[in-house]
Amino acid sequence: MTQRPSRSCPICRKPEDLKMRPFCSKRCADVDLSRWFNDVYAIPEDEKVPDAIEDDE
């Protein structure tokens, strides 16, 4: 069995805890969740200009 390389916590860069993966603690997991809730993280979306509405009157 090969051992997985150790990763660091994406919030504080300490070694990850396997129970809280990919974070090192519940605190860092909560910080990350808070960032999602407050729109710090966002998935980019292509802006699309709506097509002109044509009236057939």
C-alpha positions as CSV (number, residue, x, y, z in Angstrom):
1,M,0.0,0.0,0.0
2,T,1.4,3.4,-1.0
3,Q,1.2,6.2,1.5
4,R,-0.5,9.4,0.3
5,P,1.7,12.5,0.4
6,S,0.9,14.9,3.2
7,R,-1.0,18.0,2.2
8,S,-1.2,21.3,3.9
9,C,-4.4,23.1,5.1
10,P,-5.6,25.5,2.4
11,I,-6.4,28.1,5.2
12,C,-3.4,28.1,7.5
13,R,-0.9,25.8,5.7
14,K,-0.5,23.4,8.7
15,P,-0.5,19.7,8.0
16,E,-4.0,18.4,7.3
17,D,-5.9,16.2,9.8
18,L,-7.3,13.1,8.1
19,K,-10.6,13.6,10.1
20,M,-11.0,17.1,8.8
21,R,-9.5,16.7,5.4
22,P,-8.4,18.9,3.6
23,F,-8.3,21.2,6.7
24,C,-6.2,20.9,9.9
25,S,-9.0,21.7,12.3
26,K,-12.7,22.5,12.6
27,R,-11.8,26.2,12.9
28,C,-10.2,26.2,9.5
29,A,-13.1,24.3,8.0
30,D,-15.5,26.9,9.5
31,V,-13.4,29.8,8.1
32,D,-13.6,28.2,4.7
33,L,-17.4,27.7,5.0
34,S,-17.8,31.3,6.1
35,R,-15.9,32.5,3.0
36,W,-18.4,30.6,0.8
37,F,-21.4,32.0,2.6
38,N,-20.1,35.6,2.3
39,D,-19.3,35.2,-1.4
40,V,-15.5,35.5,-1.0
41,Y,-15.2,32.5,-3.3
42,A,-17.2,32.5,-6.5
43,I,-17.3,30.3,-9.6
44,P,-16.7,32.6,-12.6
45,E,-19.5,32.8,-15.0
46,D,-19.4,34.0,-18.6
47,E,-21.5,37.2,-18.9
48,K,-24.0,36.7,-21.7
49,V,-25.8,39.6,-23.2
50,P,-29.5,38.6,-23.7
51,D,-30.7,38.5,-27.3
52,A,-32.9,41.4,-28.3
53,I,-36.5,40.7,-27.9
54,E,-38.3,41.0,-31.2
55,D,-41.9,42.1,-31.2
56,D,-44.0,40.7,-34.0
57,E,-46.6,43.4,-33.8
